[in-house]
């Protein structure tokens, strides 16, 4: 691994090192806490809309968020998605809010701009 040690990538202290294994770590854009990648929800921007990407397979720059409405509210208040995803202008987070509330679980990434994008890839 080009001289880097895996154990130092995420944990800051020895106690955290024991808690978080060698899995990849990401920072939540809402609360700014580090967590294992598997514990966070990936979000991508598709045509000016924040779309949840639970499988982590959609192309483009992604931001990670705890699946918690409070973290979403903090990220929106701080305009963290615009900064993390490096897109100009505001982003609509309605599909992401619907996913976190449980309304969009069956249609994740299959509505609006994401649906058009996925249809164009076939």
Backbone atoms as SQL, in Angstrom:
CREATE TABLE atoms (id INTEGER PRIMARY KEY, chain TEXT, resi INTEGER, resn TEXT, atom TEXT, x REAL, y REAL, z REAL);
INSERT INTO atoms VALUES
  (1, 'A', 1, 'UNK', 'N', 0.809, -1.200, 0.000),
  (2, 'A', 1, 'UNK', 'CA', 0.000, 0.000, 0.000),
  (3, 'A', 1, 'UNK', 'C', 0.845, 1.254, 0.000),
  (4, 'A', 2, 'UNK', 'N', 1.852, 1.324, -0.716),
  (5, 'A', 2, 'UNK', 'CA', 2.695, 2.503, -0.915),
  (6, 'A', 2, 'UNK', 'C', 3.163, 3.136, 0.388),
  (7, 'A', 3, 'UNK', 'N', 3.450, 2.324, 1.377),
  (8, 'A', 3, 'UNK', 'CA', 4.032, 2.844, 2.594),
  (9, 'A', 3, 'UNK', 'C', 3.049, 3.358, 3.632),
  (10, 'A', 4, 'UNK', 'N', 1.753, 3.433, 3.308),
  (11, 'A', 4, 'UNK', 'CA', 0.785, 3.915, 4.291),
  (12, 'A', 4, 'UNK', 'C', 0.247, 2.737, 5.087),
  (13, 'A', 5, 'UNK', 'N', -0.053, 3.008, 6.327),
  (14, 'A', 5, 'UNK', 'CA', -0.646, 1.964, 7.157),
  (15, 'A', 5, 'UNK', 'C', -2.152, 2.142, 7.184),
  (16, 'A', 6, 'UNK', 'N', -2.870, 1.053, 7.071),
  (17, 'A', 6, 'UNK', 'CA', -4.309, 1.102, 7.041),
  (18, 'A', 6, 'UNK', 'C', -4.911, 1.560, 8.365),
  (19, 'A', 7, 'UNK', 'N', -4.314, 1.214, 9.461),
  (20, 'A', 7, 'UNK', 'CA', -4.892, 1.525, 10.760),
  (21, 'A', 7, 'UNK', 'C', -4.959, 3.026, 11.018),
  (22, 'A', 8, 'UNK', 'N', -4.126, 3.841, 10.384),
  (23, 'A', 8, 'UNK', 'CA', -4.101, 5.278, 10.644),
  (24, 'A', 8, 'UNK', 'C', -5.040, 6.060, 9.751),
  (25, 'A', 9, 'UNK', 'N', -5.695, 5.429, 8.828),
  (26, 'A', 9, 'UNK', 'CA', -6.511, 6.160, 7.880),
  (27, 'A', 9, 'UNK', 'C', -7.690, 6.868, 8.539),
  (28, 'A', 10, 'UNK', 'N', -8.321, 6.266, 9.519),
  (29, 'A', 10, 'UNK', 'CA', -9.518, 6.859, 10.098),
  (30, 'A', 10, 'UNK', 'C', -9.408, 7.177, 11.580),
  (31, 'A', 11, 'UNK', 'N', -9.049, 6.229, 12.427),
  (32, 'A', 11, 'UNK', 'CA', -9.092, 6.494, 13.866),
  (33, 'A', 11, 'UNK', 'C', -8.073, 7.546, 14.298),
  (34, 'A', 12, 'UNK', 'N', -8.439, 8.300, 15.305),
  (35, 'A', 12, 'UNK', 'CA', -7.551, 9.335, 15.811),
  (36, 'A', 12, 'UNK', 'C', -6.846, 8.891, 17.090),
  (37, 'A', 13, 'UNK', 'N', -7.478, 8.009, 17.850),
  (38, 'A', 13, 'UNK', 'CA', -6.874, 7.538, 19.090),
  (39, 'A', 13, 'UNK', 'C', -6.845, 6.017, 19.110),
  (40, 'A', 14, 'UNK', 'N', -6.123, 5.450, 20.041),
  (41, 'A', 14, 'UNK', 'CA', -6.036, 3.990, 20.148),
  (42, 'A', 14, 'UNK', 'C', -7.390, 3.368, 20.464),
  (43, 'A', 15, 'UNK', 'N', -8.204, 4.013, 21.304),
  (44, 'A', 15, 'UNK', 'CA', -9.515, 3.445, 21.636),
  (45, 'A', 15, 'UNK', 'C', -10.415, 3.421, 20.405),
  (46, 'A', 16, 'UNK', 'N', -10.350, 4.477, 19.587),
  (47, 'A', 16, 'UNK', 'CA', -11.124, 4.482, 18.350),
  (48, 'A', 16, 'UNK', 'C', -10.605, 3.426, 17.389),
  (49, 'A', 17, 'UNK', 'N', -9.313, 3.182, 17.416),
  (50, 'A', 17, 'UNK', 'CA', -8.718, 2.189, 16.526),
  (51, 'A', 17, 'UNK', 'C', -9.291, 0.806, 16.795),
  (52, 'A', 18, 'UNK', 'N', -9.538, 0.517, 18.065),
  (53, 'A', 18, 'UNK', 'CA', -10.115, -0.787, 18.400),
  (54, 'A', 18, 'UNK', 'C', -11.577, -0.859, 17.999),
  (55, 'A', 19, 'UNK', 'N', -12.301, 0.274, 18.113),
  (56, 'A', 19, 'UNK', 'CA', -13.724, 0.284, 17.786),
  (57, 'A', 19, 'UNK', 'C', -13.963, 0.158, 16.282),
  (58, 'A', 20, 'UNK', 'N', -13.215, 0.913, 15.504),
  (59, 'A', 20, 'UNK', 'CA', -13.398, 0.917, 14.056),
  (60, 'A', 20, 'UNK', 'C', -12.316, 0.033, 13.450),
  (61, 'A', 21, 'UNK', 'N', -12.748, -0.979, 12.742),
  (62, 'A', 21, 'UNK', 'CA', -11.776, -1.898, 12.160),
  (63, 'A', 21, 'UNK', 'C', -11.115, -1.270, 10.937),
  (64, 'A', 22, 'UNK', 'N', -10.567, -2.080, 10.094),
  (65, 'A', 22, 'UNK', 'CA', -9.850, -1.594, 8.922),
  (66, 'A', 22, 'UNK', 'C', -10.796, -1.210, 7.787),
  (67, 'A', 23, 'UNK', 'N', -12.087, -1.069, 8.072),
  (68, 'A', 23, 'UNK', 'CA', -13.034, -0.674, 7.032),
  (69, 'A', 23, 'UNK', 'C', -12.831, 0.803, 6.688),
  (70, 'A', 24, 'UNK', 'N', -13.219, 1.209, 5.482),
  (71, 'A', 24, 'UNK', 'CA', -13.046, 2.610, 5.093),
  (72, 'A', 24, 'UNK', 'C', -13.881, 3.537, 5.969),
  (73, 'A', 25, 'UNK', 'N', -13.345, 4.706, 6.250),
  (74, 'A', 25, 'UNK', 'CA', -14.038, 5.710, 7.065),
  (75, 'A', 25, 'UNK', 'C', -14.392, 6.907, 6.198),
  (76, 'A', 26, 'UNK', 'N', -15.520, 7.515, 6.505),
  (77, 'A', 26, 'UNK', 'CA', -15.965, 8.728, 5.838),
  (78, 'A', 26, 'UNK', 'C', -16.454, 9.696, 6.899),
  (79, 'A', 27, 'UNK', 'N', -16.599, 10.957, 6.533),
  (80, 'A', 27, 'UNK', 'CA', -17.100, 11.979, 7.445),
  (81, 'A', 27, 'UNK', 'C', -18.492, 12.388, 7.007),
  (82, 'A', 28, 'UNK', 'N', -19.416, 12.418, 7.946),
  (83, 'A', 28, 'UNK', 'CA', -20.786, 12.853, 7.684),
  (84, 'A', 28, 'UNK', 'C', -20.766, 14.353, 7.407),
  (85, 'A', 29, 'UNK', 'N', -21.395, 14.788, 6.309),
  (86, 'A', 29, 'UNK', 'CA', -21.391, 16.212, 5.976),
  (87, 'A', 29, 'UNK', 'C', -22.317, 17.005, 6.885),
  (88, 'A', 30, 'UNK', 'N', -23.199, 16.326, 7.607),
  (89, 'A', 30, 'UNK', 'CA', -24.108, 17.021, 8.514),
  (90, 'A', 30, 'UNK', 'C', -23.478, 17.305, 9.859),
  (91, 'A', 31, 'UNK', 'N', -23.091, 16.244, 10.572),
  (92, 'A', 31, 'UNK', 'CA', -22.565, 16.409, 11.935),
  (93, 'A', 31, 'UNK', 'C', -21.049, 16.414, 11.989),
  (94, 'A', 32, 'UNK', 'N', -20.376, 16.141, 10.869),
  (95, 'A', 32, 'UNK', 'CA', -18.915, 16.138, 10.765),
  (96, 'A', 32, 'UNK', 'C', -18.249, 15.072, 11.630),
  (97, 'A', 33, 'UNK', 'N', -18.962, 14.005, 11.975),
  (98, 'A', 33, 'UNK', 'CA', -18.400, 12.902, 12.742),
  (99, 'A', 33, 'UNK', 'C', -17.891, 11.833, 11.783),
  (100, 'A', 34, 'UNK', 'N', -16.782, 11.222, 12.133),
  (101, 'A', 34, 'UNK', 'CA', -16.255, 10.128, 11.332),
  (102, 'A', 34, 'UNK', 'C', -17.002, 8.849, 11.670),
  (103, 'A', 35, 'UNK', 'N', -17.233, 8.029, 10.648),
  (104, 'A', 35, 'UNK', 'CA', -17.920, 6.755, 10.844),
  (105, 'A', 35, 'UNK', 'C', -17.498, 5.811, 9.736),
  (106, 'A', 36, 'UNK', 'N', -17.767, 4.547, 9.943),
  (107, 'A', 36, 'UNK', 'CA', -17.474, 3.552, 8.911),
  (108, 'A', 36, 'UNK', 'C', -18.349, 3.841, 7.691),
  (109, 'A', 37, 'UNK', 'N', -17.816, 3.586, 6.538),
  (110, 'A', 37, 'UNK', 'CA', -18.525, 3.851, 5.290),
  (111, 'A', 37, 'UNK', 'C', -19.862, 3.119, 5.245),
  (112, 'A', 38, 'UNK', 'N', -19.910, 1.920, 5.816),
  (113, 'A', 38, 'UNK', 'CA', -21.133, 1.119, 5.803),
  (114, 'A', 38, 'UNK', 'C', -22.237, 1.736, 6.656),
  (115, 'A', 39, 'UNK', 'N', -21.891, 2.605, 7.595),
  (116, 'A', 39, 'UNK', 'CA', -22.881, 3.219, 8.476),
  (117, 'A', 39, 'UNK', 'C', -23.456, 4.510, 7.901),
  (118, 'A', 40, 'UNK', 'N', -22.908, 4.991, 6.801),
  (119, 'A', 40, 'UNK', 'CA', -23.335, 6.251, 6.214),
  (120, 'A', 40, 'UNK', 'C', -24.051, 6.024, 4.891),
  (121, 'A', 41, 'UNK', 'N', -24.866, 6.974, 4.501),
  (122, 'A', 41, 'UNK', 'CA', -25.582, 6.947, 3.233),
  (123, 'A', 41, 'UNK', 'C', -24.863, 7.849, 2.246),
  (124, 'A', 42, 'UNK', 'N', -24.567, 7.324, 1.075),
  (125, 'A', 42, 'UNK', 'CA', -23.910, 8.133, 0.040),
  (126, 'A', 42, 'UNK', 'C', -24.969, 8.936, -0.700),
  (127, 'A', 43, 'UNK', 'N', -24.653, 10.180, -0.995),
  (128, 'A', 43, 'UNK', 'CA', -25.549, 11.090, -1.696),
  (129, 'A', 43, 'UNK', 'C', -24.806, 11.631, -2.904),
  (130, 'A', 44, 'UNK', 'N', -25.470, 11.659, -4.066),
  (131, 'A', 44, 'UNK', 'CA', -24.880, 12.229, -5.280),
  (132, 'A', 44, 'UNK', 'C', -25.815, 13.293, -5.828),
  (133, 'A', 45, 'UNK', 'N', -25.277, 14.183, -6.631),
  (134, 'A', 45, 'UNK', 'CA', -26.072, 15.223, -7.279),
  (135, 'A', 45, 'UNK', 'C', -26.353, 14.801, -8.712),
  (136, 'A', 46, 'UNK', 'N', -27.632, 14.752, -9.067),
  (137, 'A', 46, 'UNK', 'CA', -28.054, 14.434, -10.430),
  (138, 'A', 46, 'UNK', 'C', -28.979, 15.549, -10.885),
  (139, 'A', 47, 'UNK', 'N', -28.537, 16.346, -11.836),
  (140, 'A', 47, 'UNK', 'CA', -29.310, 17.451, -12.405),
  (141, 'A', 47, 'UNK', 'C', -29.869, 18.387, -11.328),
  (142, 'A', 48, 'UNK', 'N', -29.052, 18.775, -10.369),
  (143, 'A', 48, 'UNK', 'CA', -29.462, 19.724, -9.356),
  (144, 'A', 48, 'UNK', 'C', -30.302, 19.156, -8.227),
  (145, 'A', 49, 'UNK', 'N', -30.321, 17.835, -8.097),
  (146, 'A', 49, 'UNK', 'CA', -31.103, 17.182, -7.055),
  (147, 'A', 49, 'UNK', 'C', -30.194, 16.246, -6.266),
  (148, 'A', 50, 'UNK', 'N', -30.300, 16.273, -4.936),
  (149, 'A', 50, 'UNK', 'CA', -29.563, 15.329, -4.083),
  (150, 'A', 50, 'UNK', 'C', -30.306, 14.004, -4.106),
  (151, 'A', 51, 'UNK', 'N', -29.639, 12.976, -4.590),
  (152, 'A', 51, 'UNK', 'CA', -30.256, 11.658, -4.721),
  (153, 'A', 51, 'UNK', 'C', -29.521, 10.677, -3.820),
  (154, 'A', 52, 'UNK', 'N', -30.253, 9.896, -3.005),
  (155, 'A', 52, 'UNK', 'CA', -29.583, 8.892, -2.176),
  (156, 'A', 52, 'UNK', 'C', -29.035, 7.765, -3.037),
  (157, 'A', 53, 'UNK', 'N', -27.887, 7.273, -2.668),
  (158, 'A', 53, 'UNK', 'CA', -27.230, 6.185, -3.397),
  (159, 'A', 53, 'UNK', 'C', -26.833, 5.104, -2.396),
  (160, 'A', 54, 'UNK', 'N', -27.790, 4.325, -1.901),
  (161, 'A', 54, 'UNK', 'CA', -27.470, 3.350, -0.854),
  (162, 'A', 54, 'UNK', 'C', -26.515, 2.253, -1.307),
  (163, 'A', 55, 'UNK', 'N', -26.509, 1.927, -2.597),
  (164, 'A', 55, 'UNK', 'CA', -25.586, 0.899, -3.090),
  (165, 'A', 55, 'UNK', 'C', -24.189, 1.448, -3.338),
  (166, 'A', 56, 'UNK', 'N', -24.076, 2.771, -3.465),
  (167, 'A', 56, 'UNK', 'CA', -22.780, 3.390, -3.700),
  (168, 'A', 56, 'UNK', 'C', -22.250, 3.159, -5.095),
  (169, 'A', 57, 'UNK', 'N', -23.128, 3.011, -6.068),
  (170, 'A', 57, 'UNK', 'CA', -22.721, 2.683, -7.430),
  (171, 'A', 57, 'UNK', 'C', -22.943, 3.787, -8.456),
  (172, 'A', 58, 'UNK', 'N', -23.658, 4.829, -8.084),
  (173, 'A', 58, 'UNK', 'CA', -23.928, 5.888, -9.059),
  (174, 'A', 58, 'UNK', 'C', -22.646, 6.666, -9.341),
  (175, 'A', 59, 'UNK', 'N', -22.478, 7.113, -10.576),
  (176, 'A', 59, 'UNK', 'CA', -21.253, 7.833, -10.921),
  (177, 'A', 59, 'UNK', 'C', -21.258, 9.248, -10.356),
  (178, 'A', 60, 'UNK', 'N', -20.085, 9.799, -10.258),
  (179, 'A', 60, 'UNK', 'CA', -19.946, 11.178, -9.822),
  (180, 'A', 60, 'UNK', 'C', -19.469, 11.289, -8.397),
  (181, 'A', 61, 'UNK', 'N', -19.210, 12.522, -8.006),
  (182, 'A', 61, 'UNK', 'CA', -18.735, 12.816, -6.660),
  (183, 'A', 61, 'UNK', 'C', -19.849, 12.542, -5.666),
  (184, 'A', 62, 'UNK', 'N', -19.486, 11.934, -4.568),
  (185, 'A', 62, 'UNK', 'CA', -20.473, 11.612, -3.547),
  (186, 'A', 62, 'UNK', 'C', -20.147, 12.274, -2.222),
  (187, 'A', 63, 'UNK', 'N', -21.169, 12.485, -1.433),
  (188, 'A', 63, 'UNK', 'CA', -21.038, 12.979, -0.065),
  (189, 'A', 63, 'UNK', 'C', -21.697, 11.948, 0.837),
  (190, 'A', 64, 'UNK', 'N', -21.233, 11.832, 2.055),
  (191, 'A', 64, 'UNK', 'CA', -21.771, 10.824, 2.963),
  (192, 'A', 64, 'UNK', 'C', -22.498, 11.486, 4.116),
  (193, 'A', 65, 'UNK', 'N', -23.585, 10.834, 4.549),
  (194, 'A', 65, 'UNK', 'CA', -24.470, 11.399, 5.548),
  (195, 'A', 65, 'UNK', 'C', -25.018, 10.277, 6.418),
  (196, 'A', 66, 'UNK', 'N', -25.122, 10.535, 7.735),
  (197, 'A', 66, 'UNK', 'CA', -25.799, 9.567, 8.591),
  (198, 'A', 66, 'UNK', 'C', -27.266, 9.498, 8.157),
  (199, 'A', 67, 'UNK', 'N', -27.870, 8.336, 8.139),
  (200, 'A', 67, 'UNK', 'CA', -29.290, 8.245, 7.755),
  (201, 'A', 67, 'UNK', 'C', -30.189, 8.767, 8.878),
  (202, 'A', 68, 'UNK', 'N', -30.056, 10.033, 9.195),
  (203, 'A', 68, 'UNK', 'CA', -30.747, 10.668, 10.304),
  (204, 'A', 68, 'UNK', 'C', -31.242, 12.036, 9.835),
  (205, 'A', 69, 'UNK', 'N', -32.512, 12.351, 10.033),
  (206, 'A', 69, 'UNK', 'CA', -33.025, 13.659, 9.590),
  (207, 'A', 69, 'UNK', 'C', -32.303, 14.847, 10.228),
  (208, 'A', 70, 'UNK', 'N', -31.789, 14.685, 11.440),
  (209, 'A', 70, 'UNK', 'CA', -31.068, 15.791, 12.073),
  (210, 'A', 70, 'UNK', 'C', -29.776, 16.112, 11.328),
  (211, 'A', 71, 'UNK', 'N', -29.063, 15.083, 10.888),
  (212, 'A', 71, 'UNK', 'CA', -27.836, 15.318, 10.109),
  (213, 'A', 71, 'UNK', 'C', -28.175, 15.978, 8.779),
  (214, 'A', 72, 'UNK', 'N', -29.293, 15.580, 8.172),
  (215, 'A', 72, 'UNK', 'CA', -29.726, 16.199, 6.927),
  (216, 'A', 72, 'UNK', 'C', -30.032, 17.679, 7.152),
  (217, 'A', 73, 'UNK', 'N', -30.720, 17.997, 8.231),
  (218, 'A', 73, 'UNK', 'CA', -31.054, 19.397, 8.528),
  (219, 'A', 73, 'UNK', 'C', -29.784, 20.225, 8.748),
  (220, 'A', 74, 'UNK', 'N', -28.812, 19.664, 9.450),
  (221, 'A', 74, 'UNK', 'CA', -27.554, 20.387, 9.666),
  (222, 'A', 74, 'UNK', 'C', -26.820, 20.606, 8.345),
  (223, 'A', 75, 'UNK', 'N', -26.800, 19.592, 7.491),
  (224, 'A', 75, 'UNK', 'CA', -26.117, 19.717, 6.195),
  (225, 'A', 75, 'UNK', 'C', -26.794, 20.764, 5.321),
  (226, 'A', 76, 'UNK', 'N', -28.120, 20.791, 5.334),
  (227, 'A', 76, 'UNK', 'CA', -28.841, 21.798, 4.540),
  (228, 'A', 76, 'UNK', 'C', -28.587, 23.200, 5.088),
  (229, 'A', 77, 'UNK', 'N', -28.601, 23.347, 6.402),
  (230, 'A', 77, 'UNK', 'CA', -28.401, 24.650, 7.023),
  (231, 'A', 77, 'UNK', 'C', -27.010, 25.198, 6.710),
  (232, 'A', 78, 'UNK', 'N', -26.001, 24.326, 6.693),
  (233, 'A', 78, 'UNK', 'CA', -24.625, 24.755, 6.428),
  (234, 'A', 78, 'UNK', 'C', -24.271, 24.751, 4.945),
  (235, 'A', 79, 'UNK', 'N', -25.217, 24.355, 4.083),
  (236, 'A', 79, 'UNK', 'CA', -24.994, 24.235, 2.635),
  (237, 'A', 79, 'UNK', 'C', -23.819, 23.308, 2.342),
  (238, 'A', 80, 'UNK', 'N', -23.781, 22.210, 3.078),
  (239, 'A', 80, 'UNK', 'CA', -22.661, 21.279, 2.980),
  (240, 'A', 80, 'UNK', 'C', -22.699, 20.456, 1.694),
  (241, 'A', 81, 'UNK', 'N', -23.891, 20.173, 1.165),
  (242, 'A', 81, 'UNK', 'CA', -23.965, 19.361, -0.049),
  (243, 'A', 81, 'UNK', 'C', -23.372, 20.099, -1.238),
  (244, 'A', 82, 'UNK', 'N', -23.672, 21.388, -1.362),
  (245, 'A', 82, 'UNK', 'CA', -23.127, 22.186, -2.461),
  (246, 'A', 82, 'UNK', 'C', -21.603, 22.186, -2.407),
  (247, 'A', 83, 'UNK', 'N', -21.064, 22.339, -1.200),
  (248, 'A', 83, 'UNK', 'CA', -19.612, 22.386, -1.034),
  (249, 'A', 83, 'UNK', 'C', -18.978, 21.015, -1.256),
  (250, 'A', 84, 'UNK', 'N', -19.564, 19.970, -0.672),
  (251, 'A', 84, 'UNK', 'CA', -18.970, 18.633, -0.770),
  (252, 'A', 84, 'UNK', 'C', -19.081, 18.048, -2.170),
  (253, 'A', 85, 'UNK', 'N', -20.191, 18.318, -2.840),
  (254, 'A', 85, 'UNK', 'CA', -20.386, 17.760, -4.179),
  (255, 'A', 85, 'UNK', 'C', -19.824, 18.666, -5.263),
  (256, 'A', 86, 'UNK', 'N', -19.385, 19.852, -4.876),
  (257, 'A', 86, 'UNK', 'CA', -18.767, 20.815, -5.798),
  (258, 'A', 86, 'UNK', 'C', -19.651, 21.117, -7.002),
  (259, 'A', 87, 'UNK', 'N', -20.875, 21.524, -6.705),
  (260, 'A', 87, 'UNK', 'CA', -21.813, 21.905, -7.759),
  (261, 'A', 87, 'UNK', 'C', -22.206, 23.360, -7.562),
  (262, 'A', 88, 'UNK', 'N', -22.473, 24.074, -8.650),
  (263, 'A', 88, 'UNK', 'CA', -22.910, 25.463, -8.518),
  (264, 'A', 88, 'UNK', 'C', -24.404, 25.527, -8.191),
  (265, 'A', 89, 'UNK', 'N', -24.783, 26.511, -7.432),
  (266, 'A', 89, 'UNK', 'CA', -26.193, 26.732, -7.140),
  (267, 'A', 89, 'UNK', 'C', -26.748, 25.804, -6.077),
  (268, 'A', 90, 'UNK', 'N', -27.997, 26.040, -5.701),
  (269, 'A', 90, 'UNK', 'CA', -28.625, 25.227, -4.657),
  (270, 'A', 90, 'UNK', 'C', -29.035, 23.854, -5.177),
  (271, 'A', 91, 'UNK', 'N', -29.153, 22.905, -4.256),
  (272, 'A', 91, 'UNK', 'CA', -29.584, 21.546, -4.591),
  (273, 'A', 91, 'UNK', 'C', -30.915, 21.253, -3.909),
  (274, 'A', 92, 'UNK', 'N', -31.794, 20.550, -4.610),
  (275, 'A', 92, 'UNK', 'CA', -33.067, 20.125, -4.043),
  (276, 'A', 92, 'UNK', 'C', -32.842, 18.825, -3.281),
  (277, 'A', 93, 'UNK', 'N', -33.198, 18.795, -2.005),
  (278, 'A', 93, 'UNK', 'CA', -32.974, 17.596, -1.203),
  (279, 'A', 93, 'UNK', 'C', -34.268, 16.869, -0.868),
  (280, 'A', 94, 'UNK', 'N', -35.350, 17.133, -1.593),
  (281, 'A', 94, 'UNK', 'CA', -36.633, 16.480, -1.323),
  (282, 'A', 94, 'UNK', 'C', -36.556, 14.954, -1.476),
  (283, 'A', 95, 'UNK', 'N', -35.932, 14.406, -2.537),
  (284, 'A', 95, 'UNK', 'CA', -35.841, 12.942, -2.635),
  (285, 'A', 95, 'UNK', 'C', -35.047, 12.323, -1.482),
  (286, 'A', 96, 'UNK', 'N', -34.031, 13.021, -1.026),
  (287, 'A', 96, 'UNK', 'CA', -33.233, 12.543, 0.097),
  (288, 'A', 96, 'UNK', 'C', -34.049, 12.575, 1.390),
  (289, 'A', 97, 'UNK', 'N', -34.815, 13.638, 1.578),
  (290, 'A', 97, 'UNK', 'CA', -35.675, 13.751, 2.761),
  (291, 'A', 97, 'UNK', 'C', -36.737, 12.652, 2.749),
  (292, 'A', 98, 'UNK', 'N', -37.308, 12.359, 1.566),
  (293, 'A', 98, 'UNK', 'CA', -38.312, 11.290, 1.454),
  (294, 'A', 98, 'UNK', 'C', -37.691, 9.927, 1.763),
  (295, 'A', 99, 'UNK', 'N', -36.468, 9.716, 1.310),
  (296, 'A', 99, 'UNK', 'CA', -35.788, 8.454, 1.589),
  (297, 'A', 99, 'UNK', 'C', -35.552, 8.279, 3.088),
  (298, 'A', 100, 'UNK', 'N', -35.104, 9.335, 3.751),
  (299, 'A', 100, 'UNK', 'CA', -34.815, 9.250, 5.184),
  (300, 'A', 100, 'UNK', 'C', -36.075, 9.097, 6.024),
  (301, 'A', 101, 'UNK', 'N', -37.193, 9.628, 5.540),
  (302, 'A', 101, 'UNK', 'CA', -38.434, 9.489, 6.294),
  (303, 'A', 101, 'UNK', 'C', -39.080, 8.127, 6.060),
  (304, 'A', 102, 'UNK', 'N', -38.600, 7.392, 5.070),
  (305, 'A', 102, 'UNK', 'CA', -39.140, 6.060, 4.803),
  (306, 'A', 102, 'UNK', 'C', -40.127, 6.038, 3.661),
  (307, 'A', 103, 'UNK', 'N', -40.490, 7.202, 3.117),
  (308, 'A', 103, 'UNK', 'CA', -41.466, 7.254, 2.031),
  (309, 'A', 103, 'UNK', 'C', -40.900, 6.754, 0.712),
  (310, 'A', 104, 'UNK', 'N', -39.610, 6.883, 0.511),
  (311, 'A', 104, 'UNK', 'CA', -39.036, 6.557, -0.783),
  (312, 'A', 104, 'UNK', 'C', -38.224, 5.283, -0.796),
  (313, 'A', 105, 'UNK', 'N', -38.410, 4.394, 0.153),
  (314, 'A', 105, 'UNK', 'CA', -37.573, 3.205, 0.232),
  (315, 'A', 105, 'UNK', 'C', -37.701, 2.296, -0.975),
  (316, 'A', 106, 'UNK', 'N', -38.911, 2.148, -1.498),
  (317, 'A', 106, 'UNK', 'CA', -39.083, 1.235, -2.616),
  (318, 'A', 106, 'UNK', 'C', -38.646, 1.859, -3.939),
  (319, 'A', 107, 'UNK', 'N', -38.581, 3.184, -3.979),
  (320, 'A', 107, 'UNK', 'CA', -38.254, 3.871, -5.223),
  (321, 'A', 107, 'UNK', 'C', -36.925, 4.619, -5.139),
  (322, 'A', 108, 'UNK', 'N', -35.983, 4.107, -4.377),
  (323, 'A', 108, 'UNK', 'CA', -34.709, 4.792, -4.178),
  (324, 'A', 108, 'UNK', 'C', -34.009, 4.991, -5.506),
  (325, 'A', 109, 'UNK', 'N', -33.712, 6.223, -5.819),
  (326, 'A', 109, 'UNK', 'CA', -32.973, 6.532, -7.027),
  (327, 'A', 109, 'UNK', 'C', -33.730, 6.249, -8.301),
  (328, 'A', 110, 'UNK', 'N', -35.034, 6.051, -8.205),
  (329, 'A', 110, 'UNK', 'CA', -35.816, 5.704, -9.391),
  (330, 'A', 110, 'UNK', 'C', -36.854, 6.769, -9.727),
  (331, 'A', 111, 'UNK', 'N', -36.745, 7.955, -9.145),
  (332, 'A', 111, 'UNK', 'CA', -37.702, 9.013, -9.420),
  (333, 'A', 111, 'UNK', 'C', -36.974, 10.234, -9.942),
  (334, 'A', 112, 'UNK', 'N', -37.665, 11.021, -10.734),
  (335, 'A', 112, 'UNK', 'CA', -37.137, 12.300, -11.216),
  (336, 'A', 112, 'UNK', 'C', -35.866, 12.164, -12.031),
  (337, 'A', 113, 'UNK', 'N', -34.885, 13.034, -11.768),
  (338, 'A', 113, 'UNK', 'CA', -33.653, 13.053, -12.549),
  (339, 'A', 113, 'UNK', 'C', -32.885, 11.735, -12.497),
  (340, 'A', 114, 'UNK', 'N', -32.912, 11.073, -11.355),
  (341, 'A', 114, 'UNK', 'CA', -32.197, 9.796, -11.257),
  (342, 'A', 114, 'UNK', 'C', -32.825, 8.753, -12.177),
  (343, 'A', 115, 'UNK', 'N', -34.153, 8.781, -12.303),
  (344, 'A', 115, 'UNK', 'CA', -34.831, 7.826, -13.182),
  (345, 'A', 115, 'UNK', 'C', -34.420, 8.079, -14.639),
  (346, 'A', 116, 'UNK', 'N', -34.384, 9.357, -15.020),
  (347, 'A', 116, 'UNK', 'CA', -33.974, 9.676, -16.391),
  (348, 'A', 116, 'UNK', 'C', -32.523, 9.261, -16.630),
  (349, 'A', 117, 'UNK', 'N', -31.668, 9.484, -15.644),
  (350, 'A', 117, 'UNK', 'CA', -30.267, 9.115, -15.790),
  (351, 'A', 117, 'UNK', 'C', -30.130, 7.593, -15.947),
  (352, 'A', 118, 'UNK', 'N', -30.794, 6.846, -15.076),
  (353, 'A', 118, 'UNK', 'CA', -30.704, 5.389, -15.136),
  (354, 'A', 118, 'UNK', 'C', -31.276, 4.841, -16.429),
  (355, 'A', 119, 'UNK', 'N', -32.343, 5.480, -16.937),
  (356, 'A', 119, 'UNK', 'CA', -32.941, 5.034, -18.201),
  (357, 'A', 119, 'UNK', 'C', -31.981, 5.288, -19.366),
  (358, 'A', 120, 'UNK', 'N', -31.211, 6.365, -19.301),
  (359, 'A', 120, 'UNK', 'CA', -30.281, 6.673, -20.395),
  (360, 'A', 120, 'UNK', 'C', -29.088, 5.727, -20.405),
  (361, 'A', 121, 'UNK', 'N', -28.801, 5.061, -19.275),
  (362, 'A', 121, 'UNK', 'CA', -27.659, 4.164, -19.188),
  (363, 'A', 121, 'UNK', 'C', -27.952, 2.794, -19.758),
  (364, 'A', 122, 'UNK', 'N', -29.228, 2.462, -20.015),
  (365, 'A', 122, 'UNK', 'CA', -29.588, 1.125, -20.509),
  (366, 'A', 122, 'UNK', 'C', -29.335, 0.985, -21.975);
